[in-house]
Amino acid sequence: MTAILMRASPLRLALVLLSLLAATPSLAFNDAALVDGFKRTVFGSEYPSWGWQAGIVKKFVKPVRVYVDDRSTAGRGDEVRSFVRSLPGAIDGLKIGLVAKPGEANFRVFVIDRRDYRRVVAEEIYGRPTSSFAPGKCLVRVVSMRNGIARADAVIVADEGDFLFRRCTVEEVLQGLGPVNDDRTLAESVFNDTSRHATFTSFDRHLLNMLYDPRIRPGMSKREVARVLPTVAADVQARLR
């Protein structure tokens, strides 16, 4: 049976984009909270087997070229593309754009239905067709070395409600840019699986602007970052205020 794809109207896309970007009403946060949040999300990994890469800064140095591979029944890829297009204006220092062919991409985003989740994760993300490893409701994989992220792949489920789709879009795309860890203490962040955020919060926008500040370099350790992070946090606060 041929699936009928329902393409989003321009008005719906605009409303969805606003909902993804809108900063959820939040408590005020200071420079110390940003420094703490940066360390909790940029260092470590929600997948404990990740190894030494968890202990260094991960970020793209080259321009990020995103290919959105929309296989969802409802055809929600345009909503993901709209979010990606919004990021250069939200994150200083980040060069990111969409490409038309998967071979041109260093960040591929799969938009799928739940029934295809395990297969896409096992076969197309990890290259292990017989594996049952498919954690979480959505997923991102980041391949990073000391000189920066080489590529990222995200899997977003589109057929289990608007909240999950929007949360996965924001969280997985942003984590693919470097802050790969989740932390339950970060009440103002989407990088917290216990929070109810489904937007690019003000707190997370500050964290991404800190990460893509030129003073924060890929491969830096937590000790190296500590020397410049307070100044970077203060500068980002002043710029985004």
N, C-alpha and C positions, 0 to 999 in steps of 0.2 A: 504494500500500500504506500502510495506517495504522500509524504508529509506536506502539509500546507504551512508555509512559513509566513508568519505575521510580522511584517516590518513595522518598526516603531515610527510614528509620525514625528515631524520636527518639534511639535509642541511637547509631545511626551518625552522626547530626548532632552529638551531643555529643562523640563521639570525634574527628570531623573538626575541630570547633571547637577542641578542646584541642590538636590537632596544629598548627592554624594559629597559635594564640596562644603555644604553648610556646616559651620562649626556648631556642634551640639552645645547648648548652654552649659557652662563649666565653671568650676571654681578657679579663682585666680591662682597662677603658679609663678614662682620666682626662679631666678637663675639656678639656684641649688636644685630645685625640682627638675629642671631641664637637664642639668648635668647628670643627675641620678637616672633619669629616664633614658638618656642617651646610652649610658653604660649598660643599663638593663636590656636594651633592645639591640644595640649594635654588637655587643659581646655576648657570647653564648649562643645556643641554638635549641629550639624546641625538640630537635631530633638529637639525642645525646651521643649518637655514634658518629657525629660529623667530623670529629678530630680537631687537628690544630687550627683549621680555618676559623673555628668558633672563637679563638682568642685574638683575632686581628680585625681591623677595620675592613669592611667589604663595601665597595662602591664602584660604580662604573666610571672609568676614565674616558673611554671613547664614547661617542654619541650612542644613545640607546635607540635601537631600531626595533620597533614592536610590530609583530604580525599577530593579528587577532584571527584565530582559526575557529570560526563560529559553526558548530555542528548542532546547536540546540534546536529543538523543535520549534520554539517560539521565535527564533532568530534575534537574540538579544545582543549580538556582537556590536551593533552600532552604539549601544549604551556604554560598553567598555571602551570603544574607540573615543567617544566623547570625553570620558574621564581621562584617558591618556592625553588627549589634546589639551586638556586644562592644566596639565602638570608644569609645563615650562613657565607659565605665569604664576605658579604657586611656589615653586622651588628654585631659588636663585642658584645658578651654577650647574643646573641639570640641563643637558641637551638630550631631548627625547622627541621622537616622532614616529609616525606610522609608516610601514612599508607594505607594498602590495603583494610581495612574494615571500613565502617562508624561507627560501634560501638566502634572502637578504637580511634576515632578522638575527639579532642576538638576544632577543627576549620574545618568546612565543607564548601567547595566551590562548589556551583551549577553553572554549565556552561550550559546555556539553550538558546533556541530561544525565541524571543520576545513574541510569542503567549502564552508561558507558564509562563510569568513573574508574572502576578498578582496572579495566582493560587499558584505558588511555594512560593511567599512571604507570602500570606495570610495563606495557609495551613501548609507549612513545616517550615517556619521561625517563624511565630507568633502563629500558632496553632488556627487560627480563620477562618475557611472555608468560613464564610459568610461575612467577612470583605472586604472592598474595599480599604484598606490601602496598597498602593504599590507605594511609592514615588520614584521619580528619574528615571534615565535611567538604573542604576544598584544600588545595595544596600549592606550594611553590617550592621549586628546587633552584638553588643558586650554586653555580660552579665558579669558584673564586680562587685566585692565587694571590701572592703578595703584591703583585702589580695591578690588581683590580679584578672586578668581576668579568669573566669571559662570556658567560651566557646565563640566562635564567629562563625557567619554564613554569608557567602557572596554569592550574586547572580550576575553573570556576563552574559550579553547578548552577544551572539556570532555571530548573523546573521544580524547585522546592520553596517557592515563595519569594516575594520581593525583598524581605529583610535579609535572608541568607544570601541572595544574589548580590545585593548592594554591599553587604558587609564583606563578602568574599572578593568582590571587585576591588574595593578599597584596600583591604588588608593584604591580599596576595600580590597585587600590582606594586604596592608600596614596599612590601617585604622583599620583593624581587629586586628592588633598588639597593638593598643592603641591610636594613634593620631586621634581621631574620628571627630574632628571639621574641617570645611572648613572656609576659610577666603579670601575674595576678595582682600585683600591688598598684599597677598603673590605672587608676580609676578614670583618667581622662583620655585614655588611648584605645584605639582599635586593636593594638598589639596586646590584647588581653582577652583570652577566650571566655572570661566570665563577665566581661562588660557587655552593655547593650548598644554600643556605638555601631553605626553603619555608615558613618561619614568620615571625611578627611578632617579630623578635629583640629582645633587650633593648636593643641599640645603636639599632635603628630606633625603638623606643618612646621612647627618650630624645630622638632627633632630632625626632619628631613633637610631643612635649611642649614642646620648645624652640620649634618653629615656631608652635604655638598659644598660646604665652605672650603676654599682652597687650602686652608691651614690644616684641614683634616685629610690625611693622605691614606690611600689604601695600604694595608700591611702594617699600619701602626698598632702597637700594643696598647693595652689599657694604661700602662705607666707613661708611655709616650704621649698619648692623648691627654692625660691629666694635666700636662704642662700648659696646654693651650685651650682646653675646653671651657674653663670659666670665662675667658675673654671672648671666645666664640659665642657662648651662650648669651652674654651681655650684649654683644653686637647684634645678634639675631633678634633679641628682645626689642632693642631700640629700633631696628629696621621694620619689624612687623607690628609694632605698637600702633 
